[in-house]
Amino acid sequence: MTPEPNFKKPRAKRKPSTSLLIQCDILCGKIVRARGVCEHPGCESTVVIQWAHGFSRSYRRIRHDERNGWALCRSHHMHFTHHPVEWDLWLHTKWGDDLYVELRDEAINYNGPRVDLKKTRDRLTVRAAELGVDE
């Protein structure tokens, strides 16, 4: 008796998410990746550009701030993911003291109002249109 072949059932396509957070993520990621080239000095790769966050995306207050987003090739994104001290030094150098402190303080400011994701989505939609990035 021969075993039956192991045929995998085809996956159904996902429906677009209605989650505002995910909609904002998609828009912001497209905006940052639209820079089109790895922003690591001397790299200039245009292959597999990814959206990297200066400060972790877990900080909702700056998650969709373009200044906190970097277009990095897969290689540099992975390198910095595994070398956080180098990443922090690189950010400090790229941003300078003032912006570094501003974004860091905004990230950890728990006293301000909650992030309005509808306003964020609307702002990102306008920005994407300005850049000619398709939604």
C-alpha positions in Angstrom: 0.0 0.0 0.0 1.5 3.4 -1.0 1.0 6.4 1.2 -1.2 9.2 -0.2 0.6 12.3 -1.4 0.7 15.1 1.1 -1.1 17.9 -0.9 -1.4 21.1 0.9 -4.7 22.9 0.8 -4.3 26.3 -0.9 -4.5 29.3 1.4 -7.4 31.7 1.0 -6.3 35.2 0.3 -6.5 37.5 3.3 -9.1 40.1 3.3 -7.7 43.6 3.8 -7.7 44.4 7.5 -10.0 47.0 8.9 -7.8 47.6 11.9 -6.7 51.3 11.9 -3.3 50.4 13.4 -2.6 48.0 10.5 -3.9 50.5 7.9 -1.5 53.1 9.4 1.4 50.5 9.4 0.8 49.8 5.7 0.7 53.4 4.7 3.7 54.5 6.7 5.7 51.5 5.5 4.9 52.4 1.9 5.9 56.0 2.5 9.3 55.0 4.1 10.1 52.3 1.5 9.2 54.9 -1.2 12.6 56.4 -0.5 13.7 53.5 -2.7 17.2 53.0 -1.4 18.9 51.8 1.7 19.7 54.8 3.9 22.8 53.2 5.4 25.8 55.3 4.2 27.5 53.8 1.2 25.0 51.0 0.7 22.7 52.4 -2.0 21.0 49.0 -2.4 17.5 49.0 -3.9 16.8 45.3 -3.3 14.3 44.4 -0.6 13.9 47.7 1.1 12.4 47.4 4.6 10.8 49.8 7.0 13.0 50.0 10.1 12.0 52.0 13.2 14.6 54.2 15.0 12.9 53.6 18.3 10.8 50.5 18.6 7.4 50.4 17.0 6.0 49.4 20.3 6.1 53.1 21.2 2.8 54.0 19.7 3.3 57.7 20.0 6.1 57.7 17.3 5.3 54.5 15.5 4.1 56.3 12.4 6.4 59.4 12.6 8.3 59.4 9.4 11.3 60.8 11.2 11.4 57.5 13.2 11.3 55.4 10.0 14.3 54.3 8.0 14.5 52.6 4.7 17.1 49.9 5.0 18.0 46.9 2.9 17.3 43.5 4.5 21.0 43.1 5.3 21.4 46.3 7.2 18.1 46.0 8.9 19.1 42.5 10.2 22.5 43.7 11.2 21.1 46.6 13.3 18.4 44.3 14.8 21.2 42.1 16.2 23.4 45.0 17.2 21.2 47.5 19.1 24.1 49.5 20.6 25.5 50.2 17.1 21.9 51.1 16.0 21.5 53.5 18.9 24.9 55.1 18.1 24.0 55.3 14.4 20.6 57.0 15.2 22.3 59.5 17.5 24.7 60.4 14.7 22.1 60.6 12.0 19.5 62.5 14.1 21.8 64.7 16.2 21.2 65.3 19.9 18.1 67.5 19.6 16.0 65.2 17.4 17.2 62.1 19.2 16.1 63.5 22.6 12.8 64.9 21.1 11.8 61.5 19.7 13.0 59.5 22.7 11.0 61.8 25.0 7.9 61.7 22.8 8.2 57.9 22.8 8.2 57.5 26.5 5.7 60.4 27.3 2.8 58.6 28.9 1.1 61.7 30.1 -0.1 63.0 26.7 -3.3 62.1 24.9 -3.7 58.7 23.2 -2.7 58.4 19.6 -5.7 59.2 17.3 -5.3 56.5 14.7 -8.0 58.0 12.5 -6.1 61.3 12.3 -2.9 59.4 11.8 -4.4 57.4 8.9 -5.7 60.6 7.3 -2.3 62.3 7.7 -0.5 59.3 6.2 -3.0 59.1 3.3 -2.4 62.7 2.4 1.4 62.2 2.7 1.2 59.1 0.5 -0.7 61.0 -2.1 1.9 63.8 -2.1 4.6 61.2 -2.7 2.6 59.4 -5.4 2.6 56.2 -3.3 -0.4 54.0 -4.0 -2.6 52.9 -1.2 
